[in-house]
Amino acid sequence: MRLSGKIAIITGAASGLCQATAELYAREGAKVVAGDLNTETLDAVAAKVREAGGEMTAVQTNIAIREQAEALVDAALARHGRLDILVNNAGVLDNFSKRVNGAIIPVDGGWTTC
Ligand SMILES: NC(=O)c1ccc[n+]([C@@H]2O[C@H](COP(=O)([O-])OP(=O)(O)OC[C@H]3O[C@@H](n4cnc5c(N)ncnc54)[C@H](O)[C@@H]3O)[C@@H](O)[C@H]2O)c1
């Protein structure tokens, strides 16, 4: 296992890229502390990870609010005593309408991440 014993905070883990990242990290032995706005889905992801033998703690977090971001870090430190990895991926993607030479060009300020 490539991440055995590593403590990883992952934001946006209820869906998409970071759900896949959280599941992969847990399979590789990381202890994942995951934050997302969507608690219901995040809890379901954490349950799936645990059923597969991995470790994942779900913390409802709006990463755009400083106090909630700090509370996510505090939760990881309280549970595991240290941090090794941060994957700060939570965000939204909208209003992309142009591609130039394969690159996505944001239109009307559409690239919105936390
Ligand atoms: N999917 C793509 O092709 C692509 C390409 C380039 C960049 N991105 C970026 O990667 C990130 C994830 O993309 P995705 O496709 O996996 O998105 P997704 O919508 O599947 O997942 C995003 C997750 O972030 C959570 N989230 C949103 N705002 C949040 C907040 N303020 N606090 C906590 N959680 C929040 C959502 O609840 C959701 O679970 C985004 O920032 C997106 O802009 C995605």
The ligand as an SDF file (V2000), in Angstrom:
LIG
                    3D

 44 48  0  0  0  0  0  0  0  0999 V2000
  -14.6040   17.2820  -13.8150 N   0  0  0  0  0  0  0  0  0  0  0  0
  -13.7730   17.9760  -14.5810 C   0  0  0  0  0  0  0  0  0  0  0  0
  -13.6340   17.7400  -15.8020 O   0  0  0  0  0  0  0  0  0  0  0  0
  -12.9040   19.0710  -14.0030 C   0  0  0  0  0  0  0  0  0  0  0  0
  -11.9390   19.6490  -14.8090 C   0  0  0  0  0  0  0  0  0  0  0  0
  -11.1130   20.6330  -14.2830 C   0  0  0  0  0  0  0  0  0  0  0  0
  -11.2790   21.0320  -12.9790 C   0  0  0  0  0  0  0  0  0  0  0  0
  -12.2440   20.4910  -12.2180 N   0  0  0  0  0  0  0  0  0  0  0  0
  -12.3700   20.9690  -10.8500 C   0  0  0  0  0  0  0  0  0  0  0  0
  -12.2080   19.8680   -9.9630 O   0  0  0  0  0  0  0  0  0  0  0  0
  -13.0540   20.0550   -8.8440 C   0  0  0  0  0  0  0  0  0  0  0  0
  -13.9820   18.8610   -8.6820 C   0  0  0  0  0  0  0  0  0  0  0  0
  -14.6590   18.6010   -9.8980 O   0  0  0  0  0  0  0  0  0  0  0  0
  -15.6910   17.4120   -9.9870 P   0  0  0  0  0  0  0  0  0  0  0  0
  -16.0430   17.2530  -11.4120 O   0  0  0  0  0  0  0  0  0  0  0  0
  -15.1720   16.2220   -9.2360 O   0  0  0  0  0  0  0  0  0  0  0  0
  -16.9240   18.0960   -9.2420 O   0  0  0  0  0  0  0  0  0  0  0  0
  -18.1770   17.4540   -8.4600 P   0  0  0  0  0  0  0  0  0  0  0  0
  -19.2630   18.4660   -8.5810 O   0  0  0  0  0  0  0  0  0  0  0  0
  -18.4480   16.0410   -8.8620 O   0  0  0  0  0  0  0  0  0  0  0  0
  -17.6500   17.4150   -6.9590 O   0  0  0  0  0  0  0  0  0  0  0  0
  -17.4030   18.6060   -6.2640 C   0  0  0  0  0  0  0  0  0  0  0  0
  -17.6830   18.3260   -4.7960 C   0  0  0  0  0  0  0  0  0  0  0  0
  -17.3110   19.5120   -4.0860 O   0  0  0  0  0  0  0  0  0  0  0  0
  -18.3230   19.7770   -3.1260 C   0  0  0  0  0  0  0  0  0  0  0  0
  -18.2960   21.1860   -2.8230 N   0  0  0  0  0  0  0  0  0  0  0  0
  -18.6120   22.2250   -3.6280 C   0  0  0  0  0  0  0  0  0  0  0  0
  -18.4630   23.3860   -2.9830 N   0  0  0  0  0  0  0  0  0  0  0  0
  -18.0360   23.0640   -1.7310 C   0  0  0  0  0  0  0  0  0  0  0  0
  -17.7100   23.8380   -0.5830 C   0  0  0  0  0  0  0  0  0  0  0  0
  -17.7970   25.1700   -0.5870 N   0  0  0  0  0  0  0  0  0  0  0  0
  -17.3060   23.1970    0.5310 N   0  0  0  0  0  0  0  0  0  0  0  0
  -17.2180   21.8550    0.5580 C   0  0  0  0  0  0  0  0  0  0  0  0
  -17.5300   21.0670   -0.4940 N   0  0  0  0  0  0  0  0  0  0  0  0
  -17.9340   21.6800   -1.6300 C   0  0  0  0  0  0  0  0  0  0  0  0
  -19.6220   19.3160   -3.7720 C   0  0  0  0  0  0  0  0  0  0  0  0
  -20.6280   19.0590   -2.7930 O   0  0  0  0  0  0  0  0  0  0  0  0
  -19.1720   18.0470   -4.4940 C   0  0  0  0  0  0  0  0  0  0  0  0
  -19.2790   16.9020   -3.6770 O   0  0  0  0  0  0  0  0  0  0  0  0
  -13.8150   21.3480   -9.0570 C   0  0  0  0  0  0  0  0  0  0  0  0
  -13.1230   22.3710   -8.3700 O   0  0  0  0  0  0  0  0  0  0  0  0
  -13.7390   21.5360  -10.5480 C   0  0  0  0  0  0  0  0  0  0  0  0
  -13.8200   22.9210  -10.8620 O   0  0  0  0  0  0  0  0  0  0  0  0
  -13.0530   19.5010  -12.6920 C   0  0  0  0  0  0  0  0  0  0  0  0
  1  2  1  0
  2  3  2  0
  2  4  1  0
  4  5  1  0
  4 44  2  0
  5  6  2  0
  6  7  1  0
  7  8  2  0
  8  9  1  0
  8 44  1  0
  9 10  1  0
  9 42  1  0
 10 11  1  0
 11 12  1  0
 11 40  1  0
 12 13  1  0
 13 14  1  0
 14 15  2  0
 14 16  1  0
 14 17  1  0
 17 18  1  0
 18 19  2  0
 18 20  1  0
 18 21  1  0
 21 22  1  0
 22 23  1  0
 23 24  1  0
 23 38  1  0
 24 25  1  0
 25 26  1  0
 25 36  1  0
 26 27  1  0
 26 35  1  0
 27 28  2  0
 28 29  1  0
 29 30  1  0
 29 35  2  0
 30 31  1  0
 30 32  2  0
 32 33  1  0
 33 34  2  0
 34 35  1  0
 36 37  1  0
 36 38  1  0
 38 39  1  0
 40 41  1  0
 40 42  1  0
 42 43  1  0
M  CHG  2   8   1  16  -1
M  END
$$$$
